[in-house]
Amino acid sequence: MKVLTKNFVDALTVKQARERLNYGQLAEKTGVNSVTISRIINRKVDTAQERTFDKLNDWLLKEV
């Protein structure tokens, strides 16, 4: 399990807002379940499976 830092969740939220994506669209782009994304962004969880973290991190690092 990976710890989701405040900076990571903030970066995810900012990029999601910049691209004007809802949870479903973000789920399609990242390959992460929309419920999982919702729980992460709304800070209901503070850890994630390593592959979930990696998928979200890869999306964050992609240039637009």
C-alpha positions in Angstrom: 0.0 0.0 0.0 1.1 3.5 -0.8 0.4 6.5 1.4 -1.4 9.3 -0.5 0.1 12.6 0.6 -1.7 15.9 0.6 0.5 17.1 -2.2 -0.3 14.1 -4.4 -4.1 14.4 -3.9 -3.9 18.2 -4.5 -2.0 17.7 -7.7 -4.5 15.1 -8.8 -7.4 17.5 -8.1 -5.8 20.4 -9.8 -5.0 18.4 -13.0 -8.5 17.0 -13.0 -10.0 20.5 -12.8 -7.7 21.9 -15.4 -8.8 19.2 -17.9 -12.4 19.6 -16.8 -12.8 15.8 -16.2 -15.5 14.2 -14.0 -14.7 11.0 -12.1 -15.9 8.8 -14.9 -13.8 10.5 -17.5 -10.7 10.4 -15.2 -11.4 6.7 -14.6 -11.3 6.0 -18.3 -8.1 8.0 -18.8 -6.2 6.4 -15.9 -7.7 2.9 -15.7 -8.7 3.4 -12.1 -12.2 2.8 -10.8 -14.3 6.0 -10.5 -15.3 5.1 -7.0 -11.7 4.7 -6.0 -10.9 8.1 -7.6 -13.8 9.7 -5.7 -12.6 8.3 -2.4 -9.1 9.5 -3.0 -10.0 13.0 -4.1 -12.5 13.4 -1.3 -9.9 12.2 1.2 -11.9 9.2 2.4 -8.8 7.0 2.2 -5.2 7.8 2.8 -3.6 4.7 1.2 -3.9 3.1 -2.2 -2.7 -0.1 -3.8 0.6 0.3 -5.5 -0.8 -0.2 -9.0 -3.5 2.3 -8.4 -1.0 4.8 -7.2 1.2 4.1 -10.2 -1.6 4.6 -12.7 -2.6 7.9 -11.2 1.0 9.0 -10.9 1.7 8.2 -14.5 -1.3 10.2 -15.6 -0.1 13.2 -13.5 3.3 13.0 -15.1 2.0 13.0 -18.7 2.3 16.2 -20.6 -0.9 17.6 -22.0 
